[in-house]
Amino acid sequence: MHVMEGFLPTPWWQIWFAISIPVIAFGIYKMNKLVNEKREILPLLAVAGAFIFVLSSLKLPSVNGSCSHPTGTGIAAIIFGPAISAVLGTIVLLYQALFLAHGGLTTLGANVFSMGIVGPVVAYLVYRAGMKANLNFYLVVFLATALGDWATYVVTSAELALAYPAGDVLTLGGFLASFAKFGTIFAITQIPLAIMEGAVSALLFKYVINLKSDILVELKVVEESVVRKLRGIAA
């Protein structure tokens, strides 16, 4: 979903910057507060950022001025919340724009909004709702990360459609027609990619639960009783 450099016209690229910057600023505040209180989570923050970088670098070129790939932000959202995930996503997207020609600087605000903000918010909300409903932990992780991925591409389709509506609204459907076209193109690759990301994320959490569940309990990602159940330990 990295919209390429220069693809969004004025005023759209400025609008997405204006929306994204306050969220990033709040995320930086939250991250600094968390690190000051729990310095031991620094390695986990680094791993979450690296996971986003690796998955979002696996791009499949698209004909719509963007590309398809997993996002990796769902895991960060589940562990640290959407605000901190926005900061990690911004760092990754900025690095990719500067050194990998992946995305762009003028489109950074739009890319951050879709991949760094909306995707993590959806993943976080789905995860919290699923855990509150007492669904299977790994199923909830799968659904949260997959739906967060899809949400990213729905928003990217909307960003592109707003910038390039299909002519006259009355005859061609304007925004809705463009949104449908962009969304259809993304769906071809993104539906299976999101399912794969959900499966990989669930497997990664299974590894963490077995080896380092204490950090998840400390960050209130999952309750101790759930960990015991997942590990087959009697209460």
C-alpha positions as CSV (number, residue, x, y, z in Angstrom):
1,M,0.0,0.0,0.0
2,H,3.0,2.3,-0.3
3,V,1.6,5.0,-2.5
4,M,4.5,6.1,-4.7
5,E,6.3,9.5,-4.6
6,G,4.4,12.3,-6.2
7,F,1.3,10.2,-7.0
8,L,-1.1,12.2,-4.7
9,P,-1.9,15.7,-5.9
10,T,-2.5,18.8,-3.8
11,P,-4.3,19.1,-1.4
12,W,-4.6,15.4,-0.6
13,W,-1.0,14.6,0.4
14,Q,-1.1,17.7,2.7
15,I,-4.4,16.6,4.3
16,W,-3.0,13.1,5.2
17,F,0.0,14.7,6.8
18,A,-2.2,17.0,8.8
19,I,-4.3,14.1,10.1
20,S,-1.3,11.8,10.8
21,I,1.1,14.2,12.6
22,P,-1.0,14.6,15.8
23,V,-1.3,10.8,16.1
24,I,2.4,10.3,15.6
25,A,3.2,13.0,18.2
26,F,0.9,11.2,20.7
27,G,2.5,7.9,19.9
28,I,6.0,9.3,20.6
29,Y,4.7,10.5,24.0
30,K,3.3,7.1,24.8
31,M,6.4,5.3,23.7
32,N,8.7,7.5,25.7
33,K,6.5,7.0,28.8
34,L,6.5,3.2,28.3
35,V,10.2,3.0,27.8
36,N,10.9,5.1,30.9
37,E,8.7,2.9,33.0
38,K,9.7,-0.4,31.5
39,R,13.2,-0.3,29.9
40,E,13.2,-4.1,29.5
41,I,10.6,-3.8,26.6
42,L,13.1,-2.1,24.3
43,P,14.2,-5.3,22.6
44,L,10.5,-6.2,22.1
45,L,9.9,-2.8,20.5
46,A,12.9,-3.4,18.2
47,V,11.6,-6.8,17.2
48,A,8.1,-5.4,16.5
49,G,9.6,-2.6,14.3
50,A,11.8,-5.2,12.5
51,F,8.7,-7.4,11.9
52,I,6.9,-4.4,10.3
53,F,9.9,-3.6,8.2
54,V,10.5,-7.1,6.9
55,L,6.8,-7.8,6.0
56,S,6.1,-4.4,4.5
57,S,9.2,-4.7,2.3
58,L,7.9,-7.8,0.5
59,K,6.0,-5.8,-2.1
60,L,4.1,-6.9,-5.1
61,P,3.8,-4.0,-7.7
62,S,0.3,-2.9,-8.6
63,V,-1.0,-0.9,-11.6
64,N,-2.8,1.6,-9.3
65,G,0.2,3.7,-8.2
66,S,0.8,1.6,-5.1
67,C,1.7,-2.0,-4.2
68,S,0.5,-5.0,-2.2
69,H,2.3,-6.6,0.8
70,P,1.7,-7.7,4.4
71,T,1.9,-4.8,6.8
72,G,3.1,-6.4,10.1
73,T,1.6,-3.6,12.2
74,G,-1.1,-5.8,13.7
75,I,1.3,-7.5,16.1
76,A,2.7,-4.2,17.3
77,A,-0.9,-2.9,17.8
78,I,-1.8,-5.9,20.0
79,I,1.3,-5.6,22.2
80,F,1.8,-1.8,22.4
81,G,-1.4,-0.3,21.2
82,P,-2.2,1.7,18.0
83,A,-0.4,4.9,19.0
84,I,3.0,3.3,19.5
85,S,2.4,1.2,16.4
86,A,1.9,4.5,14.4
87,V,5.4,5.6,15.5
88,L,7.0,2.2,14.5
89,G,5.1,2.3,11.2
90,T,6.3,5.9,10.5
91,I,9.9,5.0,11.2
92,V,9.7,2.0,8.8
93,L,7.9,3.9,6.1
94,L,10.4,6.8,6.3
95,Y,13.4,4.5,6.0
96,Q,11.8,2.7,3.1
97,A,11.0,6.0,1.3
98,L,14.5,7.3,1.8
99,F,16.6,4.2,1.1
100,L,14.5,1.7,-0.8
101,A,12.5,3.9,-3.1
102,H,9.4,2.2,-1.6
103,G,6.7,4.8,-1.1
104,G,7.6,8.4,-1.0
105,L,8.1,11.5,1.2
106,T,5.2,13.5,-0.1
107,T,2.9,10.5,0.3
108,L,4.3,9.6,3.7
109,G,1.3,11.1,5.5
110,A,-1.1,9.0,3.5
111,N,0.9,5.8,3.9
112,V,1.3,6.4,7.6
113,F,-2.5,7.0,8.0
114,S,-3.4,3.8,6.2
115,M,-0.7,1.4,7.4
116,G,0.5,3.1,10.6
117,I,-2.8,4.4,12.1
118,V,-6.0,2.8,10.7
119,G,-4.6,-0.7,10.3
120,P,-3.3,-0.9,13.9
121,V,-6.5,0.7,15.3
122,V,-8.6,-2.0,13.6
123,A,-6.3,-4.8,14.7
124,Y,-6.3,-3.5,18.3
125,L,-10.1,-3.1,18.5
126,V,-10.7,-6.6,17.0
127,Y,-8.2,-8.1,19.4
128,R,-9.7,-6.5,22.5
129,A,-13.2,-7.4,21.4
130,G,-12.2,-11.0,20.7
131,M,-10.5,-11.4,24.1
132,K,-13.5,-9.8,25.8
133,A,-15.7,-12.4,24.1
134,N,-13.4,-15.2,25.4
135,L,-12.6,-16.4,21.9
136,N,-9.5,-18.6,21.3
137,F,-6.4,-16.4,21.7
138,Y,-4.7,-17.6,18.5
139,L,-7.9,-17.2,16.5
140,V,-8.3,-13.6,17.9
141,V,-4.7,-12.8,16.9
142,F,-5.3,-14.2,13.4
143,L,-8.5,-12.2,12.9
144,A,-7.0,-9.0,14.3
145,T,-3.9,-9.0,12.2
146,A,-5.7,-10.1,9.0
147,L,-8.5,-7.5,9.4
148,G,-6.0,-4.8,10.3
149,D,-4.2,-5.6,7.0
150,W,-7.4,-5.5,5.0
151,A,-8.4,-2.2,6.7
152,T,-5.1,-0.7,5.5
153,Y,-5.9,-1.5,1.9
154,V,-9.5,-0.3,2.2
155,V,-8.2,3.1,3.4
156,T,-5.5,3.2,0.7
157,S,-8.2,2.6,-1.9
158,A,-10.2,5.5,-0.4
159,E,-7.1,7.7,-0.5
160,L,-6.5,7.0,-4.1
161,A,-10.2,7.3,-5.0
162,L,-10.4,10.7,-3.3
163,A,-7.4,11.9,-5.3
164,Y,-8.6,10.4,-8.6
165,P,-12.4,10.2,-8.7
166,A,-13.8,8.6,-11.9
167,G,-14.9,11.8,-13.7
168,D,-18.4,13.2,-13.2
169,V,-20.1,11.9,-10.0
170,L,-23.5,11.5,-11.7
171,T,-22.4,9.5,-14.7
172,L,-19.4,7.5,-13.5
173,G,-19.9,7.3,-9.8
174,G,-17.0,9.5,-9.0
175,F,-15.3,8.5,-5.7
176,L,-17.3,5.2,-5.4
177,A,-16.4,4.0,-8.9
178,S,-12.7,4.7,-8.3
179,F,-12.9,3.2,-4.8
180,A,-14.4,0.0,-6.3
181,K,-11.7,-0.2,-9.0
182,F,-8.8,0.4,-6.6
183,G,-10.2,-2.0,-4.0
184,T,-10.8,-4.8,-6.6
185,I,-7.2,-4.5,-7.8
186,F,-5.8,-4.7,-4.2
187,A,-8.2,-7.6,-3.3
188,I,-6.6,-10.0,-5.9
189,T,-3.3,-10.1,-3.9
190,Q,-4.3,-8.7,-0.5
191,I,-6.9,-11.2,0.5
192,P,-4.5,-14.2,0.5
193,L,-1.6,-12.0,1.8
194,A,-3.7,-10.9,4.8
195,I,-4.6,-14.5,5.6
196,M,-1.0,-15.5,5.4
197,E,-0.1,-12.6,7.7
198,G,-2.7,-13.6,10.2
199,A,-1.4,-17.2,10.3
200,V,2.2,-16.1,10.7
201,S,1.2,-13.7,13.5
202,A,-0.7,-16.4,15.4
203,L,2.4,-18.7,15.1
204,L,4.7,-15.9,16.3
205,F,2.5,-15.3,19.4
206,K,2.4,-19.1,20.1
207,Y,6.2,-18.9,20.2
208,V,6.1,-15.9,22.6
209,I,3.5,-17.5,24.8
210,N,5.7,-20.6,25.2
211,L,9.0,-18.8,25.8
212,K,8.3,-15.3,27.1
213,S,4.7,-15.0,28.2
214,D,5.6,-12.9,31.3
215,I,6.2,-9.8,29.2
216,L,2.8,-10.1,27.6
217,V,1.2,-10.4,31.0
218,E,3.2,-7.4,32.3
219,L,2.0,-5.3,29.4
220,K,-1.6,-6.5,30.0
221,V,-1.8,-8.0,26.5
222,V,-3.1,-11.2,27.9
223,E,-4.1,-12.4,31.4
224,E,-2.1,-14.9,33.4
225,S,-5.1,-17.3,33.4
226,V,-5.2,-17.3,29.6
227,V,-1.5,-18.0,29.4
228,R,-1.9,-20.9,31.8
229,K,-4.7,-22.3,29.7
230,L,-2.7,-22.0,26.5
231,R,0.3,-23.7,28.0
232,G,-1.8,-26.4,29.6
233,I,-0.9,-25.5,33.2
234,A,-3.4,-26.2,35.9
235,A,-4.6,-23.1,37.7
